[in-house]
Amino acid sequence: MPQGTDQSHAVGSSIVPQKLQEKLPQSVEEAVPNAIHDTGATGAQSHATGDSAVPQVAQEAVPKKAEEVLPEKVHPTA
C-alpha cells in the first residue's frame, strides 16, 4: 500500500478526521466521494502520452480503452 503524504489533499469540506487525511495516500483520498472528502477530483483523466488532436474534455470523458483504439498520430497512448 502506498505511504501517506503527511498532508491532506482536501480542497473543500471533509468529514474525514485531519490526522487520517494526513496518513492516507492521495489516491485513496481522491477515491472518496467529494461529498464526504472534497479533493476536487473528478476521476476523469486523459491517458495521452503526447500531443493529442482530441479535445481535453473528450479525453477525460472516455474510458482508457476508447483512447487506446485511436491512431497514435491522432492520440498517442503508447
Secondary structure in CASP SS format (residue, H / E / C, confidence):
PFRMAT SS
TARGET T0000
AUTHOR 0000-0000-0000
METHOD secondary structure of the structure
MODEL  1
M C 1.00
P C 1.00
Q C 1.00
G C 1.00
T C 1.00
D C 1.00
Q C 1.00
S C 1.00
H C 1.00
A C 1.00
V C 1.00
G C 1.00
S C 1.00
S E 1.00
I C 1.00
V C 1.00
P C 1.00
Q H 1.00
K H 1.00
L H 1.00
Q H 1.00
E H 1.00
K H 1.00
L C 1.00
P C 1.00
Q H 1.00
S H 1.00
V H 1.00
E H 1.00
E H 1.00
A H 1.00
V C 1.00
P C 1.00
N C 1.00
A C 1.00
I C 1.00
H E 1.00
D C 1.00
T C 1.00
G C 1.00
A C 1.00
T C 1.00
G C 1.00
A C 1.00
Q C 1.00
S C 1.00
H C 1.00
A C 1.00
T C 1.00
G C 1.00
D C 1.00
S C 1.00
A C 1.00
V C 1.00
P C 1.00
Q H 1.00
V H 1.00
A H 1.00
Q H 1.00
E H 1.00
A H 1.00
V C 1.00
P C 1.00
K H 1.00
K H 1.00
A H 1.00
E H 1.00
E H 1.00
V C 1.00
L C 1.00
P C 1.00
E C 1.00
K C 1.00
V C 1.00
H C 1.00
P C 1.00
T C 1.00
A C 1.00
END
